[in-house]
Amino acid sequence: MKDNPLQTLLGKLGVSYEELTEEERTTFNSWRKALSGRRITDEDVTQFLDTQYHDAVKKLSSLKLKEREDTFLKMKVDFIIQLKGFLELPTKEKEMIERQINTHN
């Protein structure tokens, strides 16, 4: 198992991967994954926006908010709705074109 910075660190400590405990291996592997430059997917963004949306709506509907907080949360919900609409454009465009093609067949 060759991971430059992590393997170098283990080497400096005089420890091999095989000697790590299960918890240490979990940490090592999560660091390796982070160092590999994980890319954020459309699905990651959608899940994040869904979570933010639901949290904001929950706060708006269940808490007594000051006017400033209320306004901020309403703007946040509106922004999330607009952003999700923007992210869904390619799918909607594809569906529209497929419908047009199918009506001409």
Secondary structure, DSSP 8 states (H G I E B T S, - for coil): ---HHHHHHHHHHT--GGGS-HHHHHHHHHHHHHHTT----HHHHHHHHHHHHHHHHHHHHHS---HHHHHHHHHHHHHHHHHHHHHHHHHHHHHHHHHHHHHT-
